Amino acid sequence: MAKVPVVNLRDFTHGSAAERERFIQAFGDGLQGLGPVAVEGHQVPIDLTHRVFELAAQFFALPDESKRRYIVEGGGGERGYTAFGQERAVGARTNDLKEFWHVGQERSSEAGPQNLWPRELPTFRHTVLAIYRALEECALDLLRALAAYLRLPEPYFADMARGGESILRIAHYPPVRDAPENAVRAAEHANINLLTLRCEASTGGLEVHARDGQWLPIRSQEGQIVCDAGDMLAVVTNGVISSTTHRVTNPPQGENKSRYSMPFFVHPRPDVLLAPAPTTVGPEGPKFAPILAHDFLTERLKQIGLLGV
């Protein structure tokens, strides 16, 4: 983590004017530079993160027959369980060596996708929704700071994501055995969304592709959240902040055990028009054509194998 900038979110939410400005500059420079930024002083309790991982281990240890009851056919993986080997990175020849569970906004009406909750784990719903809400609050603060960095009104990006289609992924990478040739836990890719917030994973393996072309291992310290940019953010910042390319490598010999991770994918509402923000467009004009968030997401879900073509 030596090369990854570390910021304290309380400097932005509760600090002096000088502390707020330092946070804004460091956070924006970090996203624009290396890519990942480690965030401390956030709203996500460490013990809550640990409880979610304990529940994750219990769920993924269930028989395949039990887990598959929670697959939403034709749902694009938006909710519930996605089986091992289903997702692949854009352009990859083999599917990733992982399975995962998705949670989105909890809705009281029938409009839009509905969350599923495993009957086998009665505390799963309450615990996972608690961390979803904490991560969403953290994400909105970070988006406000990013808008200030780009000399936009602070709500500019946060308003896109407030009540949006953000997804919490609870992922399990089983021990690697009898994998197809060249298959890895997660092939090289960039995420679709605005920001990704990653609570500490149970083991290492995450690497980012640095601007100098090297792959840099990323392992957060206990209590840190590692934040980086996705493809949607690249669009709305006109490429000023590019998406972070990353991967999850297979474990080295002697460390071949399960890996659990919990990325929070910050998405806008489906009706948000993704277009370069005015302060990011120079005399040469915008680099990206406007596109609805719904259309952007749908096309990418097809490319990674979660929606039928």
C-alpha positions as CSV (number, residue, x, y, z in Angstrom):
1,M,0.0,0.0,0.0
2,A,3.0,2.3,0.0
3,K,2.1,3.9,-3.3
4,V,-1.6,4.2,-2.6
5,P,-2.7,7.5,-1.1
6,V,-4.5,7.3,2.2
7,V,-7.2,9.9,3.2
8,N,-9.5,10.4,6.2
9,L,-13.1,11.1,5.2
10,R,-13.7,12.9,8.5
11,D,-11.5,15.7,7.2
12,F,-14.1,16.3,4.5
13,T,-17.3,15.7,6.6
14,H,-16.2,17.2,9.9
15,G,-12.9,19.1,9.2
16,S,-11.9,22.7,8.9
17,A,-12.0,24.5,5.6
18,A,-8.3,23.7,5.2
19,E,-8.7,20.1,6.0
20,R,-11.6,19.8,3.6
21,E,-9.6,21.3,0.8
22,R,-6.7,19.0,1.5
23,F,-9.0,16.0,1.4
24,I,-10.6,17.1,-1.8
25,Q,-7.2,17.6,-3.5
26,A,-5.7,14.3,-2.2
27,F,-8.7,12.2,-3.1
28,G,-9.1,13.7,-6.6
29,D,-5.3,13.6,-7.3
30,G,-5.3,9.9,-6.2
31,L,-8.2,8.9,-8.5
32,Q,-6.6,10.8,-11.4
33,G,-3.1,9.4,-10.7
34,L,-2.6,5.9,-9.6
35,G,-6.3,5.1,-9.4
36,P,-7.0,3.5,-6.0
37,V,-7.3,5.6,-2.9
38,A,-7.5,4.1,0.6
39,V,-10.2,5.8,2.8
40,E,-10.2,5.9,6.5
41,G,-12.6,7.7,8.9
42,H,-15.6,6.4,7.1
43,Q,-19.1,5.3,8.3
44,V,-18.6,1.5,7.9
45,P,-17.9,-0.3,11.2
46,I,-15.2,-2.9,11.1
47,D,-17.2,-5.4,13.1
48,L,-20.0,-5.1,10.6
49,T,-17.7,-5.9,7.8
50,H,-16.5,-9.0,9.7
51,R,-20.1,-10.1,10.4
52,V,-20.9,-9.9,6.7
53,F,-17.9,-12.1,5.8
54,E,-18.9,-14.7,8.5
55,L,-22.4,-14.9,6.9
56,A,-20.8,-15.1,3.4
57,A,-18.7,-18.1,4.4
58,Q,-21.9,-19.8,5.7
59,F,-23.9,-19.1,2.6
60,F,-21.2,-20.1,0.1
61,A,-20.7,-23.3,2.1
62,L,-24.2,-24.4,1.3
63,P,-24.8,-27.2,-1.2
64,D,-25.0,-26.0,-4.9
65,E,-28.6,-27.1,-5.0
66,S,-29.5,-24.7,-2.1
67,K,-27.6,-21.8,-3.6
68,R,-29.1,-22.2,-7.0
69,R,-32.6,-21.6,-5.7
70,Y,-31.6,-18.0,-5.5
71,I,-30.6,-17.5,-9.1
72,V,-32.8,-15.0,-10.9
73,E,-33.1,-16.2,-14.4
74,G,-32.8,-13.4,-17.0
75,G,-32.1,-10.9,-14.3
76,G,-28.7,-9.9,-15.4
77,G,-27.2,-10.9,-12.0
78,E,-28.8,-7.7,-10.5
79,R,-30.0,-9.6,-7.4
80,G,-29.5,-12.9,-5.6
81,Y,-26.9,-15.6,-6.5
82,T,-24.7,-15.9,-9.5
83,A,-23.1,-19.3,-9.8
84,F,-19.4,-20.1,-10.0
85,G,-17.9,-19.5,-13.5
86,Q,-20.8,-17.4,-14.8
87,E,-19.2,-14.0,-15.2
88,R,-16.3,-13.1,-17.5
89,A,-14.3,-10.0,-18.2
90,V,-14.8,-8.1,-21.5
91,G,-12.6,-9.8,-24.1
92,A,-11.6,-12.7,-21.8
93,R,-11.6,-16.2,-23.3
94,T,-12.4,-18.0,-20.0
95,N,-14.9,-17.2,-17.2
96,D,-13.8,-15.9,-13.8
97,L,-13.3,-18.4,-11.0
98,K,-15.8,-16.9,-8.6
99,E,-19.4,-17.0,-7.4
100,F,-21.3,-14.1,-5.8
101,W,-24.4,-12.6,-4.2
102,H,-25.8,-9.2,-5.2
103,V,-27.9,-6.8,-3.1
104,G,-29.4,-3.6,-4.4
105,Q,-31.7,-0.9,-3.1
106,E,-34.4,-2.4,-0.8
107,R,-37.7,-1.4,-2.3
108,S,-41.1,-1.4,-0.7
109,S,-43.0,-1.6,-4.0
110,E,-42.9,-4.0,-6.9
111,A,-41.2,-1.5,-9.2
112,G,-37.8,-2.6,-10.2
113,P,-35.7,-5.6,-9.2
114,Q,-36.3,-7.0,-5.7
115,N,-33.7,-8.3,-3.3
116,L,-33.6,-11.9,-2.4
117,W,-32.7,-13.2,1.1
118,P,-31.4,-16.7,1.9
119,R,-33.9,-18.5,4.2
120,E,-31.0,-20.5,5.6
121,L,-29.5,-17.4,7.2
122,P,-32.1,-15.4,9.2
123,T,-29.7,-12.6,10.1
124,F,-28.4,-12.1,6.5
125,R,-30.9,-9.5,5.5
126,H,-30.5,-7.1,8.5
127,T,-26.7,-7.4,8.5
128,V,-26.2,-6.9,4.8
129,L,-28.6,-4.0,4.5
130,A,-26.8,-2.3,7.3
131,I,-23.5,-2.4,5.5
132,Y,-25.2,-1.5,2.2
133,R,-26.5,1.7,3.7
134,A,-23.3,2.6,5.4
135,L,-21.3,2.1,2.1
136,E,-23.9,4.2,0.2
137,E,-23.5,7.1,2.6
138,C,-19.7,6.9,2.3
139,A,-20.0,6.8,-1.5
140,L,-22.2,9.9,-1.6
141,D,-19.7,11.8,0.5
142,L,-16.8,10.8,-1.8
143,L,-18.8,11.8,-4.9
144,R,-19.4,15.3,-3.3
145,A,-15.7,15.6,-2.7
146,L,-15.0,14.6,-6.3
147,A,-17.4,17.2,-7.6
148,A,-15.6,19.9,-5.6
149,Y,-12.3,18.7,-7.0
150,L,-13.6,19.3,-10.5
151,R,-15.0,22.7,-9.5
152,L,-18.6,21.5,-9.9
153,P,-21.5,22.0,-7.4
154,E,-21.0,19.4,-4.6
155,P,-24.2,17.6,-5.3
156,Y,-23.4,17.2,-9.0
157,F,-22.3,13.5,-8.9
158,A,-24.0,12.5,-5.6
159,D,-27.4,13.5,-7.1
160,M,-26.8,11.0,-9.9
161,A,-26.3,8.1,-7.4
162,R,-28.7,9.0,-4.7
163,G,-31.4,6.3,-4.8
164,G,-29.5,4.8,-7.7
165,E,-28.9,1.2,-8.7
166,S,-25.8,0.6,-6.6
167,I,-24.9,-3.0,-6.0
168,L,-23.2,-4.7,-3.1
169,R,-21.4,-7.8,-4.3
170,I,-20.4,-10.4,-1.7
171,A,-17.9,-12.6,-3.6
172,H,-16.4,-15.9,-3.0
173,Y,-13.3,-17.2,-4.8
174,P,-13.0,-20.9,-4.0
175,P,-9.6,-22.6,-3.8
176,V,-8.3,-23.0,-7.4
177,R,-8.5,-26.6,-8.5
178,D,-8.8,-28.1,-12.0
179,A,-9.2,-24.7,-13.6
180,P,-9.3,-24.3,-17.4
181,E,-6.0,-23.1,-18.8
182,N,-5.4,-19.4,-18.3
183,A,-8.5,-19.1,-16.1
184,V,-8.0,-16.7,-13.2
185,R,-10.1,-15.5,-10.2
186,A,-11.0,-12.3,-12.0
187,A,-9.4,-11.4,-15.4
188,E,-8.2,-7.9,-16.2
189,H,-11.1,-5.5,-16.5
190,A,-12.5,-2.1,-15.5
191,N,-15.8,-1.8,-13.6
192,I,-18.9,-0.4,-15.2
193,N,-20.0,2.1,-12.5
194,L,-19.1,5.5,-11.1
195,L,-17.0,4.5,-8.1
196,T,-16.2,1.1,-6.5
197,L,-15.7,0.9,-2.7
198,R,-13.9,-2.2,-1.4
199,C,-13.9,-3.2,2.2
200,E,-10.9,-5.2,3.2
201,A,-10.8,-8.7,1.6
202,S,-10.1,-11.9,3.5
203,T,-6.8,-12.5,1.5
204,G,-4.7,-10.7,-1.1
205,G,-4.9,-11.1,-4.9
206,L,-6.2,-7.8,-6.0
207,E,-3.9,-5.9,-8.4
208,V,-4.3,-2.7,-10.3
209,H,-2.7,-1.7,-13.6
210,A,-0.6,1.4,-12.7
211,R,0.0,4.2,-15.2
212,D,3.6,3.1,-15.7
213,G,2.3,-0.3,-17.0
214,Q,3.1,-2.4,-13.9
215,W,0.7,-4.5,-11.9
216,L,0.6,-3.2,-8.3
217,P,-0.7,-5.5,-5.5
218,I,-3.4,-3.8,-3.4
219,R,-4.2,-5.0,0.1
220,S,-6.0,-2.6,2.4
221,Q,-5.3,-2.4,6.1
222,E,-8.0,-3.4,8.6
223,G,-10.8,-0.8,8.5
224,Q,-9.8,0.9,5.2
225,I,-11.9,1.1,2.2
226,V,-10.2,1.2,-1.2
227,C,-12.0,3.4,-3.7
228,D,-11.4,3.6,-7.5
229,A,-13.1,4.8,-10.6
230,G,-15.3,3.0,-13.1
231,D,-16.2,3.5,-16.8
232,M,-19.3,5.6,-16.0
233,L,-17.1,8.1,-14.1
234,A,-14.7,8.3,-17.0
235,V,-17.7,9.3,-19.2
236,V,-19.0,12.0,-16.8
237,T,-15.5,13.4,-16.2
238,N,-14.7,13.3,-20.0
239,G,-11.7,11.1,-19.3
240,V,-10.1,13.5,-16.8
241,I,-10.4,10.5,-14.4
242,S,-10.1,7.2,-16.2
243,S,-11.4,3.9,-14.9
244,T,-9.1,1.7,-13.0
245,T,-8.0,-1.6,-14.7
246,H,-7.6,-4.3,-12.2
247,R,-7.6,-8.1,-11.7
248,V,-7.6,-10.8,-9.0
249,T,-4.8,-13.3,-9.4
250,N,-4.8,-16.9,-8.5
251,P,-3.3,-17.8,-5.1
252,P,0.3,-18.8,-4.9
253,Q,1.3,-22.3,-4.0
254,G,0.7,-22.9,-0.3
255,E,-2.0,-20.2,0.0
256,N,-4.7,-21.9,-2.1
257,K,-7.7,-21.1,0.1
258,S,-11.0,-19.3,-0.3
259,R,-11.0,-15.5,-0.8
260,Y,-14.0,-13.3,0.2
261,S,-14.4,-9.8,-0.9
262,M,-17.1,-7.1,-0.8
263,P,-17.1,-4.5,-3.5
264,F,-19.8,-1.8,-3.5
265,F,-20.5,-0.7,-7.1
266,V,-21.8,2.9,-7.1
267,H,-24.4,3.3,-9.9
268,P,-26.6,6.2,-10.9
269,R,-30.3,5.9,-11.4
270,P,-31.2,4.3,-14.7
271,D,-32.7,7.5,-16.1
272,V,-29.5,9.6,-15.5
273,L,-28.0,10.9,-18.7
274,L,-24.2,10.2,-18.6
275,A,-22.5,13.1,-20.3
276,P,-19.2,14.9,-19.7
277,A,-19.5,17.6,-17.0
278,P,-19.0,21.1,-18.3
279,T,-15.9,21.8,-16.3
280,T,-14.2,18.8,-17.8
281,V,-14.7,19.7,-21.5
282,G,-12.0,21.7,-23.2
283,P,-12.0,23.6,-26.6
284,E,-11.7,20.3,-28.4
285,G,-15.2,19.3,-27.2
286,P,-16.5,16.2,-25.3
287,K,-14.8,12.8,-25.8
288,F,-17.9,10.8,-25.1
289,A,-21.4,11.0,-26.5
290,P,-24.3,11.2,-24.0
291,I,-25.9,7.9,-23.0
292,L,-28.5,6.8,-20.5
293,A,-27.1,4.9,-17.5
294,H,-29.6,2.1,-18.2
295,D,-28.4,1.7,-21.8
296,F,-24.7,1.8,-20.7
297,L,-25.3,-0.8,-18.0
298,T,-27.3,-3.1,-20.3
299,E,-24.7,-3.2,-23.0
300,R,-21.9,-4.0,-20.5
301,L,-23.9,-6.8,-18.8
302,K,-24.3,-8.4,-22.2
303,Q,-20.5,-8.2,-22.7
304,I,-19.6,-9.9,-19.4
305,G,-22.1,-12.7,-19.8
306,L,-24.8,-11.7,-17.3
307,L,-27.4,-10.8,-19.9
308,G,-28.3,-12.7,-23.0
309,V,-27.2,-11.1,-26.2
